[in-house]
Amino acid sequence: MSRQGEGEVDADHGRHEAEPREHALLQARRQPPPEGNAERRADEHRADVEEGADHVMRQDGRPMAAVDVLIVSLGSTAGLRASDAELAGALRRAGAQVQVVAAKAPREVRTYGLTDLAWARAARVAAASAIAAHAPRAVVYSTVTAALLWPRPGAIRYDAPAAANRPGRHGAWQRPLERRRLRQAPLLVAVDPGTLAETPRPHAQAIVVPIPVEPSPTTGAPRDLAAITYAANPEKKGLDRVLAAWTRARIDGEQLVVAGADLRIDAPGVRVAGRMEPATYRALLRRARVFVTAPRREDYGIAQLEALADGCVLVTTAAPGPYAALPLARILDPRLVVERDDGGPGLARALRIALDLTPADYAQRAHAAVAPFRRDAVDAVVRDELLPRLLNSALGR
């Protein structure tokens, strides 16, 4: 079985026609390695290569690397899996041969520390097997947790370091090891400038590659929902604060839809939509006038970016973390950003302004504001900056 994006090697291993927009590094990458290097690599991996694995073979039967980039996906949430799929797609569109391997979900444990250890071990097992099978030129670990017990150094793609989102006893073992990995990695791939601001120094060279966000297809449905919030993690997303503000702000006939979690909420003007497929959720965004959130910490905030992309007015509290949409919200309408938590009145006032007094051009300006997060913009960063740096680091440059 061939993998998407893989090229074929000629029988004499000596020629490869460059694909349109293909990097010179990729073209060179497909040439046969020097004989001595090939023999060393064959000796190193012969015992670990699985029979029947999808390799490009030398004429003498020894395996050559068939993958430019291996992405080791923690895959612990739907958001992470979608983000890793987007990165793989961007790398393939840049001309790279890409393989994604996901960690096998461990059994649930009680604490953050044990949870991170279980996922780190699962990522190590998945990475070691995939490295042996595919002999990748470069490895990208998706999340710091996936890199903590790595079998081989690689780039680290992450939204927030444990130094920021694992305070106190929750990150007692993770933070010291994280500092080592952030120094040892050939490249850090942060999803937002705020991610780097929270990253302990000294650290490896870094690049910012956002998680792409595209507007959903226009359905033509009216904006018949007053407000929507996303509460996959109710405590972290501040659902209690949103509900308190909604109770103060709503008028008869207005409804707040709570998406992302199967909850029981008995409050006037609140409807729980629960968990749903992405397309169904985005269709709800297209019907909502306001997206409201009050996160206690935001490691990226893809839901807020999706809301802006789909024309919702964003009402939010300021929050620590690399909150990508927060600077956009402040520019679009600073009245709708509650800078200090006052127990509810401030968020309620912002909600009422959003529902009654939002400028008519807000959606148009929001669409322009998310342009740097669109797939074509992120593809350009991946093609022109990320992929060359991954391949150069693999070559020791």
BAZASE-966631 format. One record per residue (C-alpha): residue number from 1; x, y, z. Coordinates in nm, 2 decimals, m for minus. Each point is the difference from the previous one (the first is absolute). Layout:
PT  resi       x       y       z
PT   NUM       X       Y       Z
...
//
This chain:
PT  resi       x       y       z
PT     1    0.00    0.00    0.00
PT     2    0.14    0.34   m0.09
PT     3   m0.04    0.31    0.21
PT     4   m0.14    0.32   m0.11
PT     5    0.26    0.24   m0.14
PT     6    0.28   m0.26   m0.05
PT     7    0.20    0.01   m0.32
PT     8    0.14   m0.30   m0.18
PT     9    0.37   m0.07   m0.03
PT    10    0.14   m0.11   m0.34
PT    11    0.14   m0.35   m0.03
PT    12    0.36    0.14   m0.02
PT    13   m0.07    0.23    0.30
PT    14    0.18    0.28   m0.18
PT    15   m0.28    0.23   m0.13
PT    16   m0.30    0.18    0.14
PT    17   m0.19    0.27   m0.19
PT    18   m0.07    0.29    0.22
PT    19   m0.37    0.06    0.07
PT    20   m0.14    0.35   m0.05
PT    21    0.10    0.22    0.29
PT    22    0.21   m0.28    0.15
PT    23    0.29    0.10    0.21
PT    24    0.35   m0.06   m0.12
PT    25    0.06   m0.17    0.34
PT    26   m0.28   m0.24   m0.08
PT    27    0.14   m0.07   m0.35
PT    28    0.34   m0.07    0.15
PT    29   m0.16   m0.21    0.27
PT    30   m0.13   m0.25   m0.25
PT    31    0.35   m0.07   m0.14
PT    32    0.16   m0.31    0.14
PT    33    0.22    0.07    0.30
PT    34    0.37   m0.07   m0.01
PT    35    0.07   m0.37    0.01
PT    36    0.17    0.02    0.34
PT    37   m0.29    0.18    0.16
PT    38   m0.25   m0.24   m0.15
PT    39    0.19   m0.30    0.14
PT    40    0.02    0.16    0.34
PT    41   m0.37    0.07    0.01
PT    42   m0.08   m0.34   m0.13
PT    43    0.21   m0.16    0.28
PT    44   m0.16    0.23    0.26
PT    45   m0.36   m0.08   m0.10
PT    46    0.01   m0.35   m0.15
PT    47   m0.11   m0.17    0.32
PT    48   m0.29    0.25    0.06
PT    49   m0.15    0.02   m0.35
PT    50   m0.33   m0.18   m0.02
PT    51   m0.06   m0.25   m0.27
PT    52   m0.24    0.14   m0.26
PT    53    0.04    0.36    0.11
PT    54   m0.05    0.26   m0.28
PT    55    0.36    0.08   m0.09
PT    56    0.18    0.13   m0.30
PT    57    0.25   m0.28   m0.07
PT    58    0.36    0.01   m0.13
PT    59    0.09   m0.24   m0.28
PT    60    0.17   m0.23    0.25
PT    61   m0.31   m0.01    0.21
PT    62    0.10    0.23    0.28
PT    63   m0.26    0.26    0.11
PT    64    0.05    0.37   m0.07
PT    65   m0.20    0.27    0.19
PT    66   m0.33    0.04   m0.17
PT    67   m0.12    0.29    0.22
PT    68    0.12    0.36    0.02
PT    69   m0.19    0.09    0.31
PT    70   m0.15   m0.22    0.27
PT    71   m0.26    0.17    0.22
PT    72   m0.04   m0.16    0.34
PT    73   m0.35    0.09    0.10
PT    74   m0.11   m0.01    0.36
PT    75   m0.36   m0.01   m0.12
PT    76   m0.15    0.03    0.34
PT    77   m0.27    0.23   m0.11
PT    78   m0.20    0.06   m0.32
PT    79    0.16    0.34   m0.03
PT    80    0.35   m0.14    0.01
PT    81   m0.08   m0.26   m0.26
PT    82   m0.15    0.26   m0.23
PT    83    0.29    0.23    0.05
PT    84    0.25   m0.27   m0.08
PT    85   m0.19   m0.10   m0.31
PT    86    0.01    0.37   m0.12
PT    87    0.38    0.01    0.05
PT    88    0.05   m0.33   m0.19
PT    89   m0.21    0.14   m0.28
PT    90    0.20    0.32   m0.02
PT    91    0.32   m0.19   m0.01
PT    92   m0.13   m0.23   m0.28
PT    93   m0.11    0.30   m0.20
PT    94    0.35    0.14    0.04
PT    95    0.13   m0.32   m0.17
PT    96    0.11   m0.20    0.30
PT    97   m0.07   m0.37    0.06
PT    98   m0.17   m0.01    0.34
PT    99   m0.10   m0.28    0.24
PT   100   m0.22    0.06    0.31
PT   101    0.01   m0.24    0.29
PT   102   m0.23    0.04    0.30
PT   103    0.06   m0.11    0.36
PT   104   m0.23   m0.27    0.13
PT   105   m0.23    0.14    0.26
PT   106    0.11   m0.13    0.35
PT   107   m0.25   m0.08    0.27
PT   108   m0.12    0.29    0.21
PT   109    0.18    0.10    0.31
PT   110   m0.07    0.25    0.28
PT   111    0.25    0.27   m0.02
PT   112    0.15    0.23   m0.27
PT   113    0.35   m0.13    0.08
PT   114   m0.10   m0.37   m0.05
PT   115   m0.21    0.09   m0.30
PT   116    0.29    0.18   m0.17
PT   117    0.24   m0.29    0.08
PT   118   m0.24   m0.26   m0.15
PT   119   m0.04    0.21   m0.32
PT   120    0.37    0.06   m0.02
PT   121    0.07   m0.37    0.02
PT   122   m0.26   m0.07   m0.27
PT   123    0.15    0.26   m0.23
PT   124    0.35   m0.15    0.05
PT   125   m0.13   m0.35   m0.10
PT   126   m0.17    0.14   m0.30
PT   127    0.30    0.21   m0.11
PT   128    0.25   m0.28    0.04
PT   129   m0.20   m0.24   m0.21
PT   130   m0.06    0.26   m0.27
PT   131    0.36    0.12   m0.01
PT   132    0.11   m0.36   m0.05
PT   133   m0.26   m0.07   m0.27
PT   134    0.03    0.33   m0.20
PT   135    0.36    0.13    0.07
PT   136   m0.12    0.36   m0.02
PT   137    0.23    0.29   m0.09
PT   138   m0.16    0.22    0.27
PT   139   m0.23   m0.06    0.29
PT   140   m0.26    0.24    0.14
PT   141   m0.14   m0.07    0.35
PT   142   m0.35    0.15    0.03
PT   143   m0.02    0.14    0.36
PT   144    0.28    0.02    0.25
PT   145   m0.15   m0.31    0.17
PT   146    0.06   m0.20   m0.31
PT   147    0.37    0.10    0.01
PT   148    0.07   m0.05    0.37
PT   149    0.12   m0.36   m0.04
PT   150    0.10    0.01   m0.37
PT   151    0.20   m0.28   m0.14
PT   152    0.17    0.24   m0.24
PT   153    0.03    0.39    0.01
PT   154   m0.24    0.18   m0.23
PT   155   m0.18    0.33   m0.04
PT   156   m0.27    0.07    0.25
PT   157   m0.33    0.16   m0.10
PT   158   m0.20    0.13    0.29
PT   159   m0.26    0.25    0.12
PT   160    0.12    0.05    0.36
PT   161    0.29   m0.12    0.21
PT   162   m0.05   m0.19    0.33
PT   163    0.18    0.29    0.16
PT   164   m0.32    0.20   m0.06
PT   165   m0.29   m0.26    0.00
PT   166    0.13   m0.25    0.26
PT   167    0.06    0.22    0.31
PT   168    0.10   m0.14    0.34
PT   169   m0.03   m0.37    0.07
PT   170   m0.18   m0.05   m0.33
PT   171    0.33    0.04   m0.19
PT   172    0.26   m0.11    0.26
PT   173    0.17   m0.25   m0.23
PT   174   m0.10    0.14   m0.33
PT   175    0.15    0.35    0.03
PT   176    0.37   m0.09    0.06
PT   177   m0.01   m0.26   m0.28
PT   178   m0.18    0.25   m0.23
PT   179    0.28    0.26    0.04
PT   180    0.25   m0.26   m0.12
PT   181   m0.21   m0.10   m0.30
PT   182   m0.06    0.37   m0.10
PT   183    0.38    0.05    0.00
PT   184    0.08   m0.33   m0.18
PT   185   m0.26    0.02   m0.28
PT   186    0.13    0.10   m0.34
PT   187   m0.30    0.23   m0.04
PT   188   m0.30    0.12    0.20
PT   189   m0.32    0.05   m0.20
PT   190   m0.23    0.23    0.21
PT   191   m0.36    0.06   m0.11
PT   192    0.00    0.36    0.12
PT   193    0.25    0.27    0.11
PT   194   m0.15   m0.02    0.35
PT   195    0.11   m0.36    0.01
PT   196    0.36    0.11   m0.04
PT   197   m0.05    0.27    0.26
PT   198   m0.08   m0.27    0.26
PT   199    0.28   m0.24   m0.10
PT   200    0.29   m0.02    0.25
PT   201    0.33    0.13   m0.13
PT   202    0.25   m0.10   m0.12
PT   203   m0.18   m0.20   m0.27
PT   204    0.07   m0.13   m0.36
PT   205   m0.06    0.22   m0.31
PT   206   m0.37    0.05   m0.05
PT   207   m0.26    0.08   m0.27
PT   208   m0.37    0.09    0.03
PT   209   m0.24   m0.20   m0.21
PT   210   m0.37    0.06    0.09
PT   211   m0.27   m0.26    0.00
PT   212   m0.20    0.08   m0.32
PT   213   m0.36    0.10    0.02
PT   214   m0.24    0.02   m0.30
PT   215   m0.35    0.15   m0.02
PT   216   m0.26   m0.27   m0.02
PT   217   m0.23   m0.01   m0.31
PT   218   m0.27    0.26    0.00
PT   219   m0.34   m0.16    0.05
PT   220   m0.21    0.31   m0.04
PT   221   m0.17   m0.07    0.33
PT   222   m0.10    0.31    0.20
PT   223    0.18    0.10    0.32
PT   224   m0.29   m0.12    0.22
PT   225    0.21   m0.09    0.31
PT   226    0.09    0.28    0.23
PT   227    0.32   m0.16    0.13
PT   228    0.21   m0.32    0.02
PT   229    0.28   m0.12    0.22
PT   230    0.24   m0.29   m0.02
PT   231    0.05   m0.20    0.32
PT   232    0.19   m0.32   m0.07
PT   233    0.19    0.07    0.32
PT   234   m0.26    0.20    0.21
PT   235    0.23    0.10    0.28
PT   236    0.28    0.12   m0.23
PT   237   m0.23    0.17   m0.24
PT   238   m0.18    0.18    0.29
PT   239   m0.34   m0.13   m0.08
PT   240   m0.12    0.10    0.35
PT   241    0.10    0.36   m0.07
PT   242   m0.17    0.00   m0.34
PT   243   m0.32   m0.13    0.15
PT   244    0.00    0.26    0.28
PT   245    0.05    0.28   m0.25
PT   246   m0.27   m0.14   m0.23
PT   247   m0.24    0.00    0.29
PT   248    0.07    0.37    0.05
PT   249    0.00    0.10   m0.37
PT   250   m0.27   m0.20   m0.18
PT   251   m0.34    0.13   m0.09
PT   252   m0.31   m0.20   m0.07
PT   253    0.02   m0.21   m0.32
PT   254    0.38   m0.01   m0.01
PT   255    0.18   m0.34    0.03
PT   256    0.35   m0.10    0.08
PT   257    0.11   m0.33   m0.15
PT   258    0.27   m0.20    0.19
PT   259    0.20   m0.23   m0.23
PT   260    0.28   m0.24    0.05
PT   261   m0.11   m0.19    0.31
PT   262   m0.29   m0.21    0.11
PT   263   m0.12    0.19    0.30
PT   264   m0.32    0.05    0.19
PT   265   m0.07    0.37    0.04
PT   266   m0.33    0.12    0.13
PT   267    0.00    0.38   m0.06
PT   268   m0.24    0.23   m0.20
PT   269    0.11    0.06   m0.35
PT   270    0.27   m0.27   m0.01
PT   271    0.00   m0.30   m0.23
PT   272    0.27   m0.27    0.02
PT   273    0.09   m0.13   m0.35
PT   274    0.26   m0.24    0.14
PT   275    0.28   m0.16   m0.20
PT   276   m0.04    0.00   m0.38
PT   277    0.18   m0.05   m0.32
PT   278    0.22    0.30   m0.11
PT   279   m0.22    0.08   m0.30
PT   280   m0.31    0.00    0.22
PT   281    0.17    0.23    0.25
PT   282    0.12    0.24   m0.27
PT   283   m0.36    0.01   m0.14
PT   284   m0.11    0.12    0.35
PT   285    0.27    0.27   m0.01
PT   286   m0.14    0.12   m0.33
PT   287   m0.34    0.05    0.17
PT   288    0.14    0.18    0.32
PT   289    0.04    0.37    0.03
PT   290    0.24   m0.01    0.29
PT   291    0.27   m0.24    0.13
PT   292    0.06    0.05    0.37
PT   293    0.27   m0.15    0.21
PT   294    0.17    0.07    0.33
PT   295    0.31   m0.24    0.01
PT   296    0.21   m0.02    0.31
PT   297    0.29   m0.08   m0.22
PT   298    0.02   m0.04   m0.38
PT   299    0.28   m0.20   m0.16
PT   300   m0.11    0.10   m0.35
PT   301   m0.37    0.04   m0.05
PT   302   m0.09   m0.16   m0.33
PT   303   m0.37    0.03    0.08
PT   304    0.03    0.38    0.02
PT   305    0.18    0.02   m0.33
PT   306   m0.26   m0.22   m0.16
PT   307   m0.27    0.23    0.14
PT   308    0.16    0.30   m0.16
PT   309    0.05   m0.18   m0.33
PT   310   m0.37   m0.08    0.00
PT   311   m0.11    0.36    0.07
PT   312   m0.08   m0.02    0.37
PT   313    0.06    0.30    0.22
PT   314    0.26   m0.11    0.27
PT   315   m0.07    0.09    0.36
PT   316    0.27   m0.12    0.24
PT   317    0.19    0.06    0.32
PT   318    0.37    0.05   m0.02
PT   319    0.19   m0.32    0.10
PT   320    0.35   m0.11    0.06
PT   321    0.16   m0.23   m0.26
PT   322    0.08    0.04   m0.37
PT   323   m0.36    0.10   m0.08
PT   324    0.02    0.05   m0.38
PT   325   m0.33    0.17   m0.05
PT   326    0.03    0.25    0.30
PT   327    0.21    0.26   m0.19
PT   328   m0.25   m0.02   m0.29
PT   329   m0.30    0.05    0.23
PT   330    0.16    0.31    0.15
PT   331    0.06    0.15   m0.34
PT   332   m0.35   m0.09   m0.13
PT   333   m0.18    0.15    0.29
PT   334    0.17    0.06    0.34
PT   335   m0.34    0.05    0.17
PT   336   m0.06   m0.38   m0.04
PT   337    0.32   m0.10    0.19
PT   338   m0.03   m0.01    0.37
PT   339    0.35    0.07    0.13
PT   340   m0.07   m0.07    0.37
PT   341   m0.23   m0.26    0.15
PT   342   m0.25    0.20    0.21
PT   343   m0.23   m0.30    0.08
PT   344   m0.23    0.03   m0.30
PT   345   m0.13    0.36   m0.06
PT   346    0.28    0.08   m0.24
PT   347   m0.06   m0.30   m0.22
PT   348   m0.38    0.06    0.02
PT   349    0.05    0.36   m0.13
PT   350    0.23   m0.12   m0.28
PT   351   m0.27   m0.26   m0.10
PT   352   m0.27    0.26   m0.02
PT   353    0.22    0.23   m0.21
PT   354    0.08   m0.28   m0.23
PT   355   m0.37   m0.09   m0.04
PT   356   m0.12    0.36   m0.04
PT   357    0.28    0.23   m0.11
PT   358    0.25   m0.19   m0.21
PT   359    0.12    0.19   m0.31
PT   360   m0.15   m0.13   m0.32
PT   361    0.34   m0.07   m0.15
PT   362    0.13   m0.22    0.28
PT   363   m0.03   m0.33   m0.19
PT   364    0.18    0.15   m0.30
PT   365    0.28    0.13    0.22
PT   366    0.02   m0.33    0.19
PT   367    0.03   m0.19   m0.33
PT   368    0.30    0.22   m0.09
PT   369    0.15   m0.04    0.35
PT   370    0.02   m0.38   m0.02
PT   371    0.17    0.01   m0.35
PT   372    0.34   m0.09    0.15
PT   373   m0.16   m0.32    0.14
PT   374   m0.15   m0.11   m0.33
PT   375    0.13   m0.32   m0.15
PT   376    0.17    0.17   m0.30
PT   377    0.19    0.23    0.23
PT   378    0.11   m0.28    0.23
PT   379    0.10   m0.21   m0.30
PT   380    0.24    0.28   m0.11
PT   381    0.17    0.00    0.34
PT   382    0.03   m0.38   m0.01
PT   383    0.13    0.00   m0.35
PT   384    0.24    0.29    0.02
PT   385    0.12   m0.03    0.36
PT   386   m0.09   m0.31    0.19
PT   387    0.08   m0.27   m0.24
PT   388    0.34    0.13   m0.10
PT   389    0.10    0.04    0.36
PT   390   m0.12   m0.35    0.08
PT   391    0.21   m0.14   m0.28
PT   392    0.30    0.21    0.07
PT   393   m0.01   m0.10    0.37
PT   394   m0.01   m0.36   m0.11
PT   395    0.31    0.06   m0.22
PT   396    0.17    0.15    0.30
PT   397    0.00    0.35   m0.14
//
